[in-house]
Amino acid sequence: MRQTLTIARLTFLLAVRTGMLWGTLVLASGVAAFIFFVSTGDGVLVNELQLRVQYSYAISYSLLTLMIIATACFTVRSQLDGRQLHLLSSRPISRSRIWLGQWLGLLGSAAVIEVALILTLLGCAWAYGQSYTDDQVSEAQSFYGVIKHESHPVEVALKELTNARIDNLVVAGKLDRGKVDLATWKRNYDKIQRADQLLAPGAEKSWQFDLGSKPTRGDAVDLKFRFYANDSRSLIKGAWQLSAPGHPESYRLEFAVPPHQYITEQIPLSAIPASGQFELTLRSQAESDIIIRRETGVRIYHAAGTLWHNVTKAFISQMIHLGVTAAVGLMAGIAFTFPVASFLAIVLYFLSISSGMFTDVLRDLTWGHDISLLERLGVVVIGGGLWLARGLQPPGVTGDASSAVSIPLGRLSSDWLPGILVYGVVIGIVGMWLLSRKELDKLTSGAA
């Protein structure tokens, strides 16, 4: 272990002395600051900060990821070409420890740059807020000072509702199972979606929420919603009714709000049952149909921590990602020349961040209610490939961090962490194996 840490320290010091660490740090922080101050919003401090932080954080972190890959490639490739690794491998130290030490040193450099990037964003937010009034600054401090957990309603997926509708039509004899093709499935899906999001005048719709338990922080929870209507100038009137088992009418809130805008209303914490489970019913008093989309419709927020809780989550998740990107750069640098290695690593990165497009293709392939065995096999193969391709996909934390929403560790642990851990372990094993296959000792003897 001491040998590994010594190599890690030397790798880190080499990055400092050659200026590679400082150059990457200044570039990432400079890009973050530049994008922060050139972005523009609606002039409201809270909204401005959300927009500016999200844009600058996402773009600068993507740049940092690419730079870590290139740095890892250059570090190991330059040491191979300069024969430093040849000399090191002649010592009584295993190749796997050499690889691990290089990786730890690069990870240490990435940690320093990541800290500098986060501090830059916090500093830019503080400096930008100085041009606003004390009341607006106080509002922004209250908004970001308490991180809120976002709860979605418990709903059955539209795809499952569509399949259930088709099953009912088949049982009723109104549809032939053998004639259920992609067009038929999509037609029924559109009907389900239209009925799900359309609310007629005087009608009502309910959503089930499960917060796990009654929140213990704050005096209220926030109800955030947005409605769509054909007439964008008329207010939408209605009432929210919160009910729970044993408390059929525990809280009622009437509203008159403009369409197409996010609205936040507070519900007293005393109205939330101890179980955290309740039903929220909307009774429309609008004069025309309104649309409530699932993606932007109804959400519940409650206090779940402080700004530093979110910063810590973002730092840890992004360090895991940067560790994998450094491993990819090392593996590519060992296997190929620097130009080829850089090209390969960057291609792998862009394939990973564009995996969402391939996920949409996979979803389209499974939209048919009945697909053949061969098609099912193809879906399984593509799905497995996409699961591994997400290994370089960055964690989705920038949007939550910029909006003062608690980063969901449960979602990251199930949707993102398994893929990137498998990817990182496989890349690490391949990198160590490739280094062990290099004939470094023979090349050293020949050079002597």
C-alpha positions in Angstrom: 0.0 0.0 0.0 2.9 2.4 0.8 4.3 1.9 -2.7 0.9 2.7 -4.3 0.5 5.9 -2.2 4.1 6.9 -3.1 3.3 6.6 -6.8 0.0 8.5 -6.3 1.9 11.3 -4.5 4.5 11.5 -7.3 1.8 11.6 -10.0 0.0 14.4 -8.2 3.2 16.4 -7.7 4.1 15.9 -11.3 0.7 17.4 -12.3 1.5 20.4 -10.1 5.0 21.0 -11.2 4.2 20.7 -14.9 1.3 23.1 -14.5 -1.2 20.6 -15.8 -3.2 20.8 -12.5 -3.3 24.6 -12.4 -4.0 24.9 -16.1 -7.0 22.5 -15.9 -8.2 24.3 -12.7 -8.0 27.7 -14.2 -9.7 26.6 -17.4 -12.6 24.8 -15.7 -13.2 27.7 -13.2 -12.8 30.3 -15.9 -15.4 28.7 -18.1 -17.8 28.3 -15.2 -17.4 32.0 -14.3 -17.7 33.2 -17.9 -20.9 31.2 -18.6 -22.4 32.3 -15.3 -22.0 36.0 -16.0 -23.0 35.9 -19.7 -26.2 33.9 -19.0 -29.4 36.0 -18.6 -32.8 35.3 -17.2 -35.9 37.2 -16.1 -34.1 39.6 -13.7 -35.5 37.9 -10.5 -32.5 36.9 -8.4 -33.8 33.5 -7.4 -34.6 32.6 -11.0 -31.4 34.1 -12.3 -29.3 32.1 -9.9 -31.0 28.8 -10.9 -30.5 29.4 -14.6 -26.9 30.7 -14.3 -25.7 28.0 -11.9 -27.3 25.2 -13.9 -25.8 26.3 -17.2 -22.3 27.1 -15.9 -22.2 24.0 -13.7 -23.3 21.5 -16.4 -21.0 22.9 -19.1 -17.9 23.4 -17.0 -18.3 19.9 -15.5 -18.6 18.4 -18.9 -15.4 20.2 -19.9 -13.7 19.0 -16.7 -14.6 15.4 -17.6 -13.0 15.7 -21.0 -9.9 17.3 -19.5 -9.5 14.5 -16.9 -9.7 11.9 -19.7 -7.1 13.8 -21.8 -4.8 14.4 -18.7 -4.9 10.7 -17.8 -4.1 9.7 -21.4 -1.2 12.2 -21.6 0.2 11.3 -18.2 0.6 7.6 -18.8 1.5 8.0 -22.5 4.2 10.5 -21.8 5.7 8.3 -19.1 5.7 5.3 -21.4 7.3 7.3 -24.2 9.8 8.9 -21.8 10.6 5.5 -20.3 9.8 6.5 -16.7 7.5 3.6 -16.4 10.2 1.3 -17.7 12.5 2.3 -14.9 9.7 2.0 -12.3 8.6 -1.5 -13.5 12.2 -2.7 -13.0 11.7 -2.2 -9.3 10.1 -4.9 -7.1 6.6 -3.5 -7.5 3.6 -5.0 -9.3 2.2 -3.5 -12.4 -1.3 -3.3 -10.8 0.1 -1.1 -8.0 1.7 1.1 -10.5 -1.7 1.5 -12.3 -3.5 2.0 -9.0 -1.0 4.7 -7.9 -1.4 6.6 -11.2 -5.1 6.4 -10.8 -5.1 7.7 -7.2 -2.8 10.6 -8.2 -5.1 11.6 -11.0 -8.2 11.3 -8.8 -6.5 13.6 -6.3 -5.9 16.2 -9.0 -9.6 15.8 -10.1 -10.7 16.4 -6.5 -8.8 19.6 -6.2 -10.2 20.9 -9.5 -13.8 19.8 -8.5 -13.5 21.7 -5.2 -12.3 24.8 -7.1 -15.2 24.5 -9.5 -17.8 24.4 -6.7 -16.2 27.3 -4.9 -16.1 29.3 -8.1 -19.8 28.8 -8.6 -20.6 29.8 -5.0 -18.3 32.8 -5.3 -20.0 33.9 -8.6 -23.5 33.5 -7.0 -22.4 35.7 -4.0 -20.8 38.4 -6.3 -23.8 38.5 -8.6 -26.2 38.9 -5.6 -24.5 42.1 -4.5 -26.2 44.0 -7.2 -29.7 43.3 -5.8 -31.6 44.7 -2.9 -31.3 43.2 0.6 -34.9 41.8 0.4 -34.1 39.9 -2.8 -30.8 38.6 -1.4 -32.6 37.5 1.7 -35.2 35.7 -0.4 -32.4 33.9 -2.3 -30.6 33.0 0.9 -33.9 31.5 2.2 -34.4 29.6 -1.0 -31.0 28.0 -1.2 -30.5 27.8 2.6 -33.0 25.0 3.0 -32.8 22.1 0.5 -36.1 20.5 -0.3 -37.0 16.9 -1.1 -39.1 16.5 -4.2 -42.0 14.0 -4.1 -43.8 12.9 -7.2 -47.3 11.4 -7.1 -47.7 7.7 -7.1 -49.0 6.9 -10.5 -49.3 3.9 -12.8 -47.1 4.3 -15.9 -49.0 5.3 -19.1 -47.5 2.3 -20.9 -49.0 -0.1 -18.3 -52.4 1.7 -18.6 -52.2 1.3 -22.4 -51.5 -2.4 -22.2 -54.4 -2.8 -19.7 -56.7 -0.9 -22.1 -55.7 -3.2 -25.0 -56.3 -6.3 -22.8 -59.8 -5.1 -21.9 -60.6 -4.4 -25.5 -59.4 -7.9 -26.5 -61.5 -9.5 -23.7 -64.5 -7.5 -24.7 -64.1 -8.7 -28.3 -63.6 -5.2 -29.7 -60.0 -5.9 -30.8 -58.2 -8.8 -32.3 -55.0 -9.6 -30.4 -53.2 -10.6 -33.6 -53.9 -7.2 -35.2 -52.3 -5.2 -32.3 -49.4 -3.6 -34.2 -47.3 -0.5 -33.3 -49.8 1.9 -34.9 -52.7 0.4 -32.9 -50.7 0.6 -29.7 -49.7 4.2 -30.2 -53.3 5.1 -31.0 -54.5 3.7 -27.7 -51.5 5.3 -25.9 -52.5 8.7 -27.2 -56.1 8.2 -25.9 -54.8 7.2 -22.5 -52.4 10.2 -22.4 -55.1 12.6 -23.5 -57.6 11.3 -20.8 -54.9 11.4 -18.2 -53.9 15.0 -18.6 -57.2 16.7 -19.6 -59.5 18.1 -17.0 -62.9 19.4 -18.0 -64.7 22.3 -16.4 -66.3 21.2 -13.1 -64.4 17.9 -13.1 -61.9 16.7 -10.5 -58.8 14.6 -10.4 -56.9 13.0 -7.5 -53.2 12.2 -6.9 -51.8 9.9 -4.3 -48.6 11.0 -2.4 -46.4 9.0 -0.1 -43.7 11.0 1.7 -42.5 8.0 3.7 -43.4 9.7 6.9 -44.5 13.1 8.1 -41.7 15.7 7.5 -40.1 16.9 10.7 -38.5 20.2 9.4 -40.3 23.4 8.9 -43.9 24.5 9.4 -45.3 23.7 5.9 -44.8 21.7 2.7 -44.9 23.3 -0.7 -47.3 22.4 -3.4 -46.0 23.2 -6.8 -48.1 22.9 -9.9 -48.5 24.3 -13.4 -51.6 24.3 -15.6 -52.0 24.8 -19.4 -55.0 26.3 -21.1 -55.9 27.7 -24.5 -56.6 31.2 -23.1 -53.3 32.4 -21.6 -54.8 35.6 -20.3 -57.6 34.3 -18.1 -57.0 33.1 -14.6 -57.7 29.4 -13.8 -59.9 29.0 -10.7 -60.3 25.9 -8.6 -59.6 24.3 -5.2 -57.2 21.8 -3.8 -58.5 19.3 -1.2 -56.1 17.3 0.9 -57.5 14.1 2.6 -56.1 11.1 4.4 -57.5 8.0 6.0 -59.5 9.1 9.0 -59.3 12.7 7.9 -61.5 13.0 4.8 -61.3 16.9 4.6 -58.2 17.9 6.5 -57.2 20.9 4.4 -58.7 22.9 1.5 -57.0 25.6 -0.6 -58.7 27.7 -3.2 -56.7 29.4 -6.0 -57.0 31.6 -9.0 -53.7 31.4 -11.0 -52.5 32.2 -14.5 -51.8 29.3 -16.9 -48.4 28.2 -18.1 -46.6 29.4 -15.0 -45.3 27.4 -12.0 -47.3 28.2 -8.9 -46.2 27.4 -5.4 -48.6 27.2 -2.5 -48.0 26.2 1.1 -49.8 23.5 3.0 -49.5 23.5 6.8 -47.5 20.6 8.2 -50.3 19.9 10.6 -52.5 18.8 7.7 -50.0 16.0 6.7 -50.8 12.7 8.4 -48.1 10.9 10.4 -47.8 8.2 7.8 -47.0 10.8 5.1 -49.6 9.3 2.8 -52.4 11.4 1.6 -54.6 12.2 -1.4 -54.6 15.5 -3.2 -57.8 16.3 -5.2 -58.1 19.1 -7.7 -61.6 20.5 -8.3 -61.6 22.6 -11.4 -63.7 25.8 -11.5 -62.3 26.9 -14.9 -64.5 27.9 -17.8 -62.7 25.6 -20.3 -60.5 22.5 -20.3 -57.2 22.6 -18.6 -54.2 20.3 -19.1 -52.0 19.0 -16.3 -49.0 17.2 -17.7 -47.3 14.5 -15.7 -43.8 15.9 -16.3 -44.6 19.4 -14.9 -48.0 18.9 -13.2 -48.1 18.4 -9.4 -45.2 18.1 -6.9 -44.8 18.2 -3.1 -41.6 19.7 -1.6 -40.5 19.6 2.1 -37.4 20.6 3.9 -34.7 17.9 3.8 -31.3 19.6 4.7 -29.0 22.5 4.0 -27.1 23.7 1.0 -24.0 21.9 2.2 -25.8 18.5 2.2 -26.4 19.0 -1.5 -22.9 20.2 -2.2 -21.5 17.1 -0.4 -23.8 14.7 -2.4 -22.8 16.4 -5.7 -19.1 16.3 -4.9 -19.2 12.6 -3.9 -21.2 11.5 -7.0 -19.1 13.5 -9.4 -15.9 12.2 -7.8 -17.1 8.7 -8.5 -17.7 9.7 -12.1 -14.3 11.4 -12.5 -12.6 8.3 -11.0 -14.1 6.2 -13.8 -13.2 8.8 -16.5 -9.6 8.8 -15.2 -9.5 5.0 -15.4 -10.8 5.2 -19.0 -8.0 7.7 -19.9 -5.3 5.5 -18.3 -6.6 2.4 -20.1 -6.6 4.1 -23.5 -3.2 5.7 -22.9 -1.7 2.3 -22.1 -3.2 0.6 -25.1 -2.7 3.2 -27.8 -0.6 6.2 -28.8 -1.7 9.5 -27.4 -3.7 10.8 -30.4 -5.5 7.4 -30.8 -6.1 7.1 -27.1 -7.5 10.6 -26.8 -9.8 10.1 -29.7 -11.1 6.7 -28.4 -11.7 8.1 -24.9 -13.6 11.1 -26.2 -15.7 8.9 -28.5 -16.6 6.6 -25.5 -17.6 9.7 -23.5 -19.8 11.1 -26.1 -21.4 7.8 -26.8 -22.2 7.5 -23.0 -23.7 11.0 -22.7 -25.8 10.4 -25.8 -27.2 7.1 -24.5 -30.5 8.8 -23.8 -31.1 8.9 -27.6 -30.5 5.1 -27.8 -32.8 4.7 -24.8 -35.6 6.4 -26.8 -34.9 4.0 -29.7 -35.2 1.1 -27.4 -38.5 2.4 -26.0 -39.8 2.7 -29.5 -38.9 -0.9 -30.2 -40.9 -2.0 -27.2 -44.0 0.1 -27.9 -45.7 -2.7 -29.7 -48.0 -4.7 -27.4 -46.9 -8.0 -28.9 -43.4 -8.4 -30.3 -41.7 -11.5 -31.7 -39.1 -13.6 -29.8 -36.3 -12.3 -32.0 -37.3 -8.7 -31.3 -37.4 -9.4 -27.6 -33.9 -10.9 -27.8 -32.7 -7.8 -29.6 -34.2 -5.6 -27.0 -32.4 -7.5 -24.2 -29.1 -7.3 -26.0 -29.5 -3.5 -26.7 -30.7 -2.9 -23.1 -27.6 -4.7 -21.7 -25.3 -2.7 -24.0 -27.0 0.5 -22.9 -26.6 -0.4 -19.2 -22.8 -0.7 -19.6 -22.7 2.3 -22.0 -24.0 4.5 -19.2 -20.7 3.9 -17.4 -19.3 7.3 -18.4 -22.6 9.1 -18.1 -22.3 12.0 -15.6 -24.6 11.9 -12.5 -27.7 14.0 -12.9 -27.1 16.4 -10.0 -26.6 19.8 -11.6 -30.3 20.5 -12.2 -31.3 19.5 -8.6 -28.3 21.4 -7.1 -29.1 24.6 -9.0 -32.8 24.4 -8.0 -32.2 23.8 -4.3 -33.8 20.3 -4.6 -32.3 17.5 -2.6 -30.2 15.3 -4.8 -32.0 11.9 -4.6 -29.5 9.3 -3.5 -32.0 6.5 -4.0 -32.5 7.3 -7.6 -28.7 7.7 -8.2 -28.1 4.4 -6.4 -30.6 2.5 -8.6 -30.3 4.2 -12.0 -26.8 5.4 -12.2 -24.4 4.0 -9.6 -24.6 0.2 -10.6 -23.7 0.9 -14.2 -20.8 3.2 -13.5 -19.3 0.9 -10.8 -19.4 -2.1 -13.2 -17.9 0.0 -15.9 -15.2 1.3 -13.6 -14.2 -2.1 -12.3 -14.1 -3.6 -15.8 -12.0 -0.7 -17.2 -9.7 -0.9 -14.2 -9.1 -4.6 -14.7 -8.5 -4.2 -18.4 -6.1 -1.3 -17.7 -4.1 -3.3 -15.2 -4.0 -6.3 -17.5 -2.8 -4.2 -20.5 0.0 -2.7 -18.4 1.0 -6.1 -17.2 1.3 -7.2 -20.9 3.6 -4.3 -21.8 7.2 -5.5 -22.3 8.6 -2.7 -20.3 11.5 -4.6 -18.8 12.7 -5.8 -22.2 12.5 -2.3 -23.6 14.5 -1.0 -20.7 17.2 -3.6 -21.2 17.4 -2.8 -24.9 17.8 0.9 -24.2 20.6 0.3 -21.7 
